[in-house]
């Protein structure tokens, strides 16, 4: 088994940079999930637990989509 990465000393490693557009996208997604929670709780009056479950499902779906898109981009497809 081979490793295709160069090993750098601990002092020379730099953390990956996150672009402003990605941060804005994450903030928008978080606001959307929170808005979905408030919509279910206040407008649809479906209860706290149901609203949390529905917004958590939406958040996990967004995370899955982000993971799939990131994997496809990393593999160059």
mmCIF file as gemmi writes it, N, C-alpha and C atoms, coordinates in Angstrom:
data_model
loop_
_atom_site.group_PDB
_atom_site.id
_atom_site.type_symbol
_atom_site.label_atom_id
_atom_site.label_alt_id
_atom_site.label_comp_id
_atom_site.label_asym_id
_atom_site.label_entity_id
_atom_site.label_seq_id
_atom_site.pdbx_PDB_ins_code
_atom_site.Cartn_x
_atom_site.Cartn_y
_atom_site.Cartn_z
_atom_site.occupancy
_atom_site.B_iso_or_equiv
_atom_site.pdbx_formal_charge
_atom_site.auth_seq_id
_atom_site.auth_asym_id
_atom_site.pdbx_PDB_model_num
ATOM 1 N N . UNK Axp A 1 ? 0.847 -1.167 0 1 0 ? 1 A 1
ATOM 2 C CA . UNK Axp A 1 ? 0 0 0 1 0 ? 1 A 1
ATOM 3 C C . UNK Axp A 1 ? 0.895 1.233 0 1 0 ? 1 A 1
ATOM 4 N N . UNK Axp A 2 ? 0.56 2.215 -0.819 1 0 ? 2 A 1
ATOM 5 C CA . UNK Axp A 2 ? 1.343 3.441 -0.901 1 0 ? 2 A 1
ATOM 6 C C . UNK Axp A 2 ? 0.48 4.627 -0.509 1 0 ? 2 A 1
ATOM 7 N N . UNK Axp A 3 ? 1.15 5.654 -0.059 1 0 ? 3 A 1
ATOM 8 C CA . UNK Axp A 3 ? 0.481 6.899 0.305 1 0 ? 3 A 1
ATOM 9 C C . UNK Axp A 3 ? 0.953 7.967 -0.664 1 0 ? 3 A 1
ATOM 10 N N . UNK Axp A 4 ? 0.015 8.667 -1.278 1 0 ? 4 A 1
ATOM 11 C CA . UNK Axp A 4 ? 0.35 9.672 -2.282 1 0 ? 4 A 1
ATOM 12 C C . UNK Axp A 4 ? 0.403 11.082 -1.704 1 0 ? 4 A 1
ATOM 13 N N . UNK Axp A 5 ? 0.685 11.207 -0.435 1 0 ? 5 A 1
ATOM 14 C CA . UNK Axp A 5 ? 0.752 12.521 0.184 1 0 ? 5 A 1
ATOM 15 C C . UNK Axp A 5 ? 2.169 12.801 0.642 1 0 ? 5 A 1
ATOM 16 N N . UNK Axp A 6 ? 2.555 14.062 0.557 1 0 ? 6 A 1
ATOM 17 C CA . UNK Axp A 6 ? 3.832 14.473 1.106 1 0 ? 6 A 1
ATOM 18 C C . UNK Axp A 6 ? 3.646 14.73 2.594 1 0 ? 6 A 1
ATOM 19 N N . UNK Axp A 7 ? 4.589 14.267 3.365 1 0 ? 7 A 1
ATOM 20 C CA . UNK Axp A 7 ? 4.52 14.461 4.803 1 0 ? 7 A 1
ATOM 21 C C . UNK Axp A 7 ? 5.284 15.731 5.148 1 0 ? 7 A 1
ATOM 22 N N . UNK Axp A 8 ? 4.595 16.652 5.798 1 0 ? 8 A 1
ATOM 23 C CA . UNK Axp A 8 ? 5.203 17.917 6.196 1 0 ? 8 A 1
ATOM 24 C C . UNK Axp A 8 ? 5.424 17.918 7.7 1 0 ? 8 A 1
ATOM 25 N N . UNK Axp A 9 ? 6.477 18.578 8.136 1 0 ? 9 A 1
ATOM 26 C CA . UNK Axp A 9 ? 6.66 18.73 9.585 1 0 ? 9 A 1
ATOM 27 C C . UNK Axp A 9 ? 5.489 19.509 10.191 1 0 ? 9 A 1
ATOM 28 N N . UNK Axp A 10 ? 5.305 19.353 11.488 1 0 ? 10 A 1
ATOM 29 C CA . UNK Axp A 10 ? 4.159 19.943 12.173 1 0 ? 10 A 1
ATOM 30 C C . UNK Axp A 10 ? 4.105 21.464 12.01 1 0 ? 10 A 1
ATOM 31 N N . UNK Axp A 11 ? 5.23 22.132 11.996 1 0 ? 11 A 1
ATOM 32 C CA . UNK Axp A 11 ? 5.269 23.591 11.895 1 0 ? 11 A 1
ATOM 33 C C . UNK Axp A 11 ? 4.923 24.123 10.519 1 0 ? 11 A 1
ATOM 34 N N . UNK Axp A 12 ? 5.062 23.314 9.469 1 0 ? 12 A 1
ATOM 35 C CA . UNK Axp A 12 ? 4.837 23.781 8.104 1 0 ? 12 A 1
ATOM 36 C C . UNK Axp A 12 ? 3.421 23.528 7.601 1 0 ? 12 A 1
ATOM 37 N N . UNK Axp A 13 ? 2.591 22.881 8.376 1 0 ? 13 A 1
ATOM 38 C CA . UNK Axp A 13 ? 1.219 22.597 7.951 1 0 ? 13 A 1
ATOM 39 C C . UNK Axp A 13 ? 0.365 23.843 8.081 1 0 ? 13 A 1
ATOM 40 N N . UNK Axp A 14 ? -0.44 24.099 7.082 1 0 ? 14 A 1
ATOM 41 C CA . UNK Axp A 14 ? -1.378 25.214 7.133 1 0 ? 14 A 1
ATOM 42 C C . UNK Axp A 14 ? -2.791 24.657 6.987 1 0 ? 14 A 1
ATOM 43 N N . UNK Axp A 15 ? -3.736 25.157 7.765 1 0 ? 15 A 1
ATOM 44 C CA . UNK Axp A 15 ? -5.107 24.667 7.646 1 0 ? 15 A 1
ATOM 45 C C . UNK Axp A 15 ? -5.718 25.111 6.315 1 0 ? 15 A 1
ATOM 46 N N . UNK Axp A 16 ? -6.631 24.329 5.768 1 0 ? 16 A 1
ATOM 47 C CA . UNK Axp A 16 ? -7.255 24.725 4.508 1 0 ? 16 A 1
ATOM 48 C C . UNK Axp A 16 ? -8.099 25.981 4.694 1 0 ? 16 A 1
ATOM 49 N N . UNK Axp A 17 ? -8.087 26.825 3.672 1 0 ? 17 A 1
ATOM 50 C CA . UNK Axp A 17 ? -8.825 28.082 3.717 1 0 ? 17 A 1
ATOM 51 C C . UNK Axp A 17 ? -10.246 27.868 3.223 1 0 ? 17 A 1
ATOM 52 N N . UNK Axp A 18 ? -11.211 28.45 3.916 1 0 ? 18 A 1
ATOM 53 C CA . UNK Axp A 18 ? -12.614 28.372 3.536 1 0 ? 18 A 1
ATOM 54 C C . UNK Axp A 18 ? -13.003 29.704 2.924 1 0 ? 18 A 1
ATOM 55 N N . UNK Axp A 19 ? -13.596 29.658 1.738 1 0 ? 19 A 1
ATOM 56 C CA . UNK Axp A 19 ? -13.94 30.895 1.052 1 0 ? 19 A 1
ATOM 57 C C . UNK Axp A 19 ? -15.137 31.576 1.701 1 0 ? 19 A 1
ATOM 58 N N . UNK Axp A 20 ? -15.268 32.853 1.422 1 0 ? 20 A 1
ATOM 59 C CA . UNK Axp A 20 ? -16.378 33.63 1.957 1 0 ? 20 A 1
ATOM 60 C C . UNK Axp A 20 ? -17.707 33.128 1.416 1 0 ? 20 A 1
ATOM 61 N N . UNK Axp A 21 ? -17.739 32.706 0.169 1 0 ? 21 A 1
ATOM 62 C CA . UNK Axp A 21 ? -18.98 32.204 -0.421 1 0 ? 21 A 1
ATOM 63 C C . UNK Axp A 21 ? -19.47 30.948 0.299 1 0 ? 21 A 1
ATOM 64 N N . UNK Axp A 22 ? -18.55 30.085 0.702 1 0 ? 22 A 1
ATOM 65 C CA . UNK Axp A 22 ? -18.93 28.876 1.432 1 0 ? 22 A 1
ATOM 66 C C . UNK Axp A 22 ? -19.501 29.244 2.797 1 0 ? 22 A 1
ATOM 67 N N . UNK Axp A 23 ? -18.862 30.19 3.484 1 0 ? 23 A 1
ATOM 68 C CA . UNK Axp A 23 ? -19.363 30.618 4.786 1 0 ? 23 A 1
ATOM 69 C C . UNK Axp A 23 ? -20.743 31.261 4.673 1 0 ? 23 A 1
ATOM 70 N N . UNK Axp A 24 ? -20.959 32.048 3.641 1 0 ? 24 A 1
ATOM 71 C CA . UNK Axp A 24 ? -22.273 32.661 3.418 1 0 ? 24 A 1
ATOM 72 C C . UNK Axp A 24 ? -23.305 31.576 3.112 1 0 ? 24 A 1
ATOM 73 N N . UNK Axp A 25 ? -22.923 30.573 2.345 1 0 ? 25 A 1
ATOM 74 C CA . UNK Axp A 25 ? -23.831 29.475 2.048 1 0 ? 25 A 1
ATOM 75 C C . UNK Axp A 25 ? -24.206 28.692 3.291 1 0 ? 25 A 1
ATOM 76 N N . UNK Axp A 26 ? -23.243 28.431 4.154 1 0 ? 26 A 1
ATOM 77 C CA . UNK Axp A 26 ? -23.527 27.716 5.403 1 0 ? 26 A 1
ATOM 78 C C . UNK Axp A 26 ? -24.435 28.542 6.312 1 0 ? 26 A 1
ATOM 79 N N . UNK Axp A 27 ? -24.174 29.847 6.384 1 0 ? 27 A 1
ATOM 80 C CA . UNK Axp A 27 ? -25.014 30.713 7.217 1 0 ? 27 A 1
ATOM 81 C C . UNK Axp A 27 ? -26.436 30.78 6.671 1 0 ? 27 A 1
ATOM 82 N N . UNK Axp A 28 ? -26.568 30.806 5.351 1 0 ? 28 A 1
ATOM 83 C CA . UNK Axp A 28 ? -27.895 30.818 4.731 1 0 ? 28 A 1
ATOM 84 C C . UNK Axp A 28 ? -28.632 29.51 5.003 1 0 ? 28 A 1
ATOM 85 N N . UNK Axp A 29 ? -27.925 28.401 4.908 1 0 ? 29 A 1
ATOM 86 C CA . UNK Axp A 29 ? -28.537 27.103 5.189 1 0 ? 29 A 1
ATOM 87 C C . UNK Axp A 29 ? -28.97 27.011 6.65 1 0 ? 29 A 1
ATOM 88 N N . UNK Axp A 30 ? -28.15 27.502 7.558 1 0 ? 30 A 1
ATOM 89 C CA . UNK Axp A 30 ? -28.506 27.472 8.981 1 0 ? 30 A 1
ATOM 90 C C . UNK Axp A 30 ? -29.724 28.346 9.255 1 0 ? 30 A 1
ATOM 91 N N . UNK Axp A 31 ? -29.779 29.518 8.633 1 0 ? 31 A 1
ATOM 92 C CA . UNK Axp A 31 ? -30.941 30.388 8.803 1 0 ? 31 A 1
ATOM 93 C C . UNK Axp A 31 ? -32.187 29.747 8.195 1 0 ? 31 A 1
ATOM 94 N N . UNK Axp A 32 ? -32.024 29.057 7.08 1 0 ? 32 A 1
ATOM 95 C CA . UNK Axp A 32 ? -33.165 28.375 6.46 1 0 ? 32 A 1
ATOM 96 C C . UNK Axp A 32 ? -33.696 27.249 7.32 1 0 ? 32 A 1
ATOM 97 N N . UNK Axp A 33 ? -32.803 26.469 7.929 1 0 ? 33 A 1
ATOM 98 C CA . UNK Axp A 33 ? -33.24 25.375 8.807 1 0 ? 33 A 1
ATOM 99 C C . UNK Axp A 33 ? -33.931 25.947 10.048 1 0 ? 33 A 1
ATOM 100 N N . UNK Axp A 34 ? -33.385 27.008 10.602 1 0 ? 34 A 1
ATOM 101 C CA . UNK Axp A 34 ? -34.022 27.633 11.762 1 0 ? 34 A 1
ATOM 102 C C . UNK Axp A 34 ? -35.372 28.236 11.378 1 0 ? 34 A 1
ATOM 103 N N . UNK Axp A 35 ? -35.45 28.842 10.203 1 0 ? 35 A 1
ATOM 104 C CA . UNK Axp A 35 ? -36.725 29.366 9.714 1 0 ? 35 A 1
ATOM 105 C C . UNK Axp A 35 ? -37.747 28.261 9.506 1 0 ? 35 A 1
ATOM 106 N N . UNK Axp A 36 ? -37.289 27.113 9.011 1 0 ? 36 A 1
ATOM 107 C CA . UNK Axp A 36 ? -38.186 25.961 8.826 1 0 ? 36 A 1
ATOM 108 C C . UNK Axp A 36 ? -38.716 25.478 10.179 1 0 ? 36 A 1
ATOM 109 N N . UNK Axp A 37 ? -37.856 25.485 11.198 1 0 ? 37 A 1
ATOM 110 C CA . UNK Axp A 37 ? -38.288 25.132 12.547 1 0 ? 37 A 1
ATOM 111 C C . UNK Axp A 37 ? -39.358 26.105 13.044 1 0 ? 37 A 1
ATOM 112 N N . UNK Axp A 38 ? -39.112 27.406 12.887 1 0 ? 38 A 1
ATOM 113 C CA . UNK Axp A 38 ? -40.084 28.395 13.348 1 0 ? 38 A 1
ATOM 114 C C . UNK Axp A 38 ? -41.386 28.324 12.554 1 0 ? 38 A 1
ATOM 115 N N . UNK Axp A 39 ? -41.294 28.059 11.263 1 0 ? 39 A 1
ATOM 116 C CA . UNK Axp A 39 ? -42.496 27.918 10.44 1 0 ? 39 A 1
ATOM 117 C C . UNK Axp A 39 ? -43.358 26.756 10.934 1 0 ? 39 A 1
ATOM 118 N N . UNK Axp A 40 ? -42.736 25.633 11.195 1 0 ? 40 A 1
ATOM 119 C CA . UNK Axp A 40 ? -43.486 24.479 11.691 1 0 ? 40 A 1
ATOM 120 C C . UNK Axp A 40 ? -44.064 24.72 13.07 1 0 ? 40 A 1
ATOM 121 N N . UNK Axp A 41 ? -43.315 25.408 13.913 1 0 ? 41 A 1
ATOM 122 C CA . UNK Axp A 41 ? -43.756 25.627 15.284 1 0 ? 41 A 1
ATOM 123 C C . UNK Axp A 41 ? -44.847 26.686 15.375 1 0 ? 41 A 1
ATOM 124 N N . UNK Axp A 42 ? -44.639 27.82 14.707 1 0 ? 42 A 1
ATOM 125 C CA . UNK Axp A 42 ? -45.538 28.957 14.886 1 0 ? 42 A 1
ATOM 126 C C . UNK Axp A 42 ? -46.667 29.018 13.867 1 0 ? 42 A 1
ATOM 127 N N . UNK Axp A 43 ? -46.408 28.658 12.631 1 0 ? 43 A 1
ATOM 128 C CA . UNK Axp A 43 ? -47.425 28.78 11.588 1 0 ? 43 A 1
ATOM 129 C C . UNK Axp A 43 ? -48.268 27.512 11.51 1 0 ? 43 A 1
ATOM 130 N N . UNK Axp A 44 ? -47.601 26.37 11.419 1 0 ? 44 A 1
ATOM 131 C CA . UNK Axp A 44 ? -48.336 25.118 11.291 1 0 ? 44 A 1
ATOM 132 C C . UNK Axp A 44 ? -48.818 24.571 12.627 1 0 ? 44 A 1
ATOM 133 N N . UNK Axp A 45 ? -48.267 25.09 13.726 1 0 ? 45 A 1
ATOM 134 C CA . UNK Axp A 45 ? -48.636 24.67 15.087 1 0 ? 45 A 1
ATOM 135 C C . UNK Axp A 45 ? -48.584 23.151 15.252 1 0 ? 45 A 1
ATOM 136 N N . UNK Axp A 46 ? -47.444 22.573 14.839 1 0 ? 46 A 1
ATOM 137 C CA . UNK Axp A 46 ? -47.327 21.123 14.896 1 0 ? 46 A 1
ATOM 138 C C . UNK Axp A 46 ? -46.608 20.634 16.146 1 0 ? 46 A 1
ATOM 139 N N . UNK Axp A 47 ? -46.229 21.502 17.03 1 0 ? 47 A 1
ATOM 140 C CA . UNK Axp A 47 ? -45.586 21.101 18.275 1 0 ? 47 A 1
ATOM 141 C C . UNK Axp A 47 ? -44.076 21.208 18.192 1 0 ? 47 A 1
ATOM 142 N N . UNK Axp A 48 ? -43.469 21.311 19.376 1 0 ? 48 A 1
ATOM 143 C CA . UNK Axp A 48 ? -42.023 21.523 19.445 1 0 ? 48 A 1
ATOM 144 C C . UNK Axp A 48 ? -41.241 20.315 18.942 1 0 ? 48 A 1
ATOM 145 N N . UNK Axp A 49 ? -41.603 19.141 19.415 1 0 ? 49 A 1
ATOM 146 C CA . UNK Axp A 49 ? -40.842 17.937 19.063 1 0 ? 49 A 1
ATOM 147 C C . UNK Axp A 49 ? -40.951 17.656 17.567 1 0 ? 49 A 1
ATOM 148 N N . UNK Axp A 50 ? -42.136 17.79 16.996 1 0 ? 50 A 1
ATOM 149 C CA . UNK Axp A 50 ? -42.302 17.57 15.564 1 0 ? 50 A 1
ATOM 150 C C . UNK Axp A 50 ? -41.524 18.604 14.749 1 0 ? 50 A 1
ATOM 151 N N . UNK Axp A 51 ? -41.502 19.851 15.207 1 0 ? 51 A 1
ATOM 152 C CA . UNK Axp A 51 ? -40.758 20.892 14.499 1 0 ? 51 A 1
ATOM 153 C C . UNK Axp A 51 ? -39.258 20.641 14.554 1 0 ? 51 A 1
ATOM 154 N N . UNK Axp A 52 ? -38.765 20.203 15.713 1 0 ? 52 A 1
ATOM 155 C CA . UNK Axp A 52 ? -37.341 19.887 15.837 1 0 ? 52 A 1
ATOM 156 C C . UNK Axp A 52 ? -36.985 18.713 14.931 1 0 ? 52 A 1
ATOM 157 N N . UNK Axp A 53 ? -37.833 17.686 14.922 1 0 ? 53 A 1
ATOM 158 C CA . UNK Axp A 53 ? -37.567 16.523 14.078 1 0 ? 53 A 1
ATOM 159 C C . UNK Axp A 53 ? -37.576 16.855 12.605 1 0 ? 53 A 1
ATOM 160 N N . UNK Axp A 54 ? -38.517 17.685 12.196 1 0 ? 54 A 1
ATOM 161 C CA . UNK Axp A 54 ? -38.594 18.042 10.782 1 0 ? 54 A 1
ATOM 162 C C . UNK Axp A 54 ? -37.417 18.906 10.354 1 0 ? 54 A 1
ATOM 163 N N . UNK Axp A 55 ? -37.041 19.861 11.191 1 0 ? 55 A 1
ATOM 164 C CA . UNK Axp A 55 ? -35.894 20.709 10.837 1 0 ? 55 A 1
ATOM 165 C C . UNK Axp A 55 ? -34.583 19.924 10.918 1 0 ? 55 A 1
ATOM 166 N N . UNK Axp A 56 ? -34.481 18.971 11.837 1 0 ? 56 A 1
ATOM 167 C CA . UNK Axp A 56 ? -33.277 18.133 11.898 1 0 ? 56 A 1
ATOM 168 C C . UNK Axp A 56 ? -33.182 17.258 10.654 1 0 ? 56 A 1
ATOM 169 N N . UNK Axp A 57 ? -34.297 16.74 10.186 1 0 ? 57 A 1
ATOM 170 C CA . UNK Axp A 57 ? -34.298 15.963 8.945 1 0 ? 57 A 1
ATOM 171 C C . UNK Axp A 57 ? -33.861 16.795 7.758 1 0 ? 57 A 1
ATOM 172 N N . UNK Axp A 58 ? -34.328 18.04 7.712 1 0 ? 58 A 1
ATOM 173 C CA . UNK Axp A 58 ? -33.908 18.938 6.631 1 0 ? 58 A 1
ATOM 174 C C . UNK Axp A 58 ? -32.418 19.245 6.723 1 0 ? 58 A 1
ATOM 175 N N . UNK Axp A 59 ? -31.911 19.424 7.946 1 0 ? 59 A 1
ATOM 176 C CA . UNK Axp A 59 ? -30.484 19.712 8.125 1 0 ? 59 A 1
ATOM 177 C C . UNK Axp A 59 ? -29.628 18.519 7.703 1 0 ? 59 A 1
ATOM 178 N N . UNK Axp A 60 ? -30.039 17.312 8.08 1 0 ? 60 A 1
ATOM 179 C CA . UNK Axp A 60 ? -29.275 16.129 7.688 1 0 ? 60 A 1
ATOM 180 C C . UNK Axp A 60 ? -29.318 15.907 6.178 1 0 ? 60 A 1
ATOM 181 N N . UNK Axp A 61 ? -30.432 16.237 5.55 1 0 ? 61 A 1
ATOM 182 C CA . UNK Axp A 61 ? -30.515 16.148 4.091 1 0 ? 61 A 1
ATOM 183 C C . UNK Axp A 61 ? -29.562 17.131 3.436 1 0 ? 61 A 1
ATOM 184 N N . UNK Axp A 62 ? -29.489 18.354 3.971 1 0 ? 62 A 1
ATOM 185 C CA . UNK Axp A 62 ? -28.53 19.333 3.446 1 0 ? 62 A 1
ATOM 186 C C . UNK Axp A 62 ? -27.092 18.853 3.635 1 0 ? 62 A 1
ATOM 187 N N . UNK Axp A 63 ? -26.788 18.284 4.796 1 0 ? 63 A 1
ATOM 188 C CA . UNK Axp A 63 ? -25.436 17.772 5.029 1 0 ? 63 A 1
ATOM 189 C C . UNK Axp A 63 ? -25.09 16.633 4.084 1 0 ? 63 A 1
ATOM 190 N N . UNK Axp A 64 ? -26.055 15.772 3.813 1 0 ? 64 A 1
ATOM 191 C CA . UNK Axp A 64 ? -25.823 14.684 2.862 1 0 ? 64 A 1
ATOM 192 C C . UNK Axp A 64 ? -25.554 15.234 1.471 1 0 ? 64 A 1
ATOM 193 N N . UNK Axp A 65 ? -26.331 16.224 1.052 1 0 ? 65 A 1
ATOM 194 C CA . UNK Axp A 65 ? -26.122 16.829 -0.267 1 0 ? 65 A 1
ATOM 195 C C . UNK Axp A 65 ? -24.751 17.496 -0.349 1 0 ? 65 A 1
ATOM 196 N N . UNK Axp A 66 ? -24.349 18.198 0.704 1 0 ? 66 A 1
ATOM 197 C CA . UNK Axp A 66 ? -23.032 18.841 0.722 1 0 ? 66 A 1
ATOM 198 C C . UNK Axp A 66 ? -21.923 17.794 0.648 1 0 ? 66 A 1
ATOM 199 N N . UNK Axp A 67 ? -22.102 16.685 1.335 1 0 ? 67 A 1
ATOM 200 C CA . UNK Axp A 67 ? -21.11 15.617 1.319 1 0 ? 67 A 1
ATOM 201 C C . UNK Axp A 67 ? -20.978 14.998 -0.067 1 0 ? 67 A 1
ATOM 202 N N . UNK Axp A 68 ? -22.096 14.726 -0.721 1 0 ? 68 A 1
ATOM 203 C CA . UNK Axp A 68 ? -22.059 14.133 -2.061 1 0 ? 68 A 1
ATOM 204 C C . UNK Axp A 68 ? -21.432 15.101 -3.057 1 0 ? 68 A 1
ATOM 205 N N . UNK Axp A 69 ? -21.809 16.372 -2.993 1 0 ? 69 A 1
ATOM 206 C CA . UNK Axp A 69 ? -21.247 17.365 -3.914 1 0 ? 69 A 1
ATOM 207 C C . UNK Axp A 69 ? -19.75 17.516 -3.682 1 0 ? 69 A 1
ATOM 208 N N . UNK Axp A 70 ? -19.326 17.546 -2.42 1 0 ? 70 A 1
ATOM 209 C CA . UNK Axp A 70 ? -17.9 17.655 -2.121 1 0 ? 70 A 1
ATOM 210 C C . UNK Axp A 70 ? -17.109 16.457 -2.608 1 0 ? 70 A 1
ATOM 211 N N . UNK Axp A 71 ? -17.691 15.272 -2.478 1 0 ? 71 A 1
ATOM 212 C CA . UNK Axp A 71 ? -17.019 14.066 -2.965 1 0 ? 71 A 1
ATOM 213 C C . UNK Axp A 71 ? -16.887 14.092 -4.478 1 0 ? 71 A 1
ATOM 214 N N . UNK Axp A 72 ? -17.94 14.489 -5.164 1 0 ? 72 A 1
ATOM 215 C CA . UNK Axp A 72 ? -17.876 14.563 -6.623 1 0 ? 72 A 1
ATOM 216 C C . UNK Axp A 72 ? -16.877 15.61 -7.093 1 0 ? 72 A 1
ATOM 217 N N . UNK Axp A 73 ? -16.814 16.727 -6.422 1 0 ? 73 A 1
ATOM 218 C CA . UNK Axp A 73 ? -15.856 17.785 -6.803 1 0 ? 73 A 1
ATOM 219 C C . UNK Axp A 73 ? -14.43 17.329 -6.544 1 0 ? 73 A 1
ATOM 220 N N . UNK Axp A 74 ? -14.202 16.628 -5.439 1 0 ? 74 A 1
ATOM 221 C CA . UNK Axp A 74 ? -12.847 16.195 -5.093 1 0 ? 74 A 1
ATOM 222 C C . UNK Axp A 74 ? -12.346 15.147 -6.078 1 0 ? 74 A 1
ATOM 223 N N . UNK Axp A 75 ? -13.227 14.297 -6.574 1 0 ? 75 A 1
ATOM 224 C CA . UNK Axp A 75 ? -12.822 13.272 -7.524 1 0 ? 75 A 1
ATOM 225 C C . UNK Axp A 75 ? -12.745 13.795 -8.946 1 0 ? 75 A 1
ATOM 226 N N . UNK Axp A 76 ? -13.133 15.026 -9.187 1 0 ? 76 A 1
ATOM 227 C CA . UNK Axp A 76 ? -13.004 15.625 -10.509 1 0 ? 76 A 1
ATOM 228 C C . UNK Axp A 76 ? -14.068 15.215 -11.492 1 0 ? 76 A 1
ATOM 229 N N . UNK Axp A 77 ? -15.193 14.781 -11.017 1 0 ? 77 A 1
ATOM 230 C CA . UNK Axp A 77 ? -16.275 14.386 -11.929 1 0 ? 77 A 1
ATOM 231 C C . UNK Axp A 77 ? -17.268 15.509 -12.104 1 0 ? 77 A 1
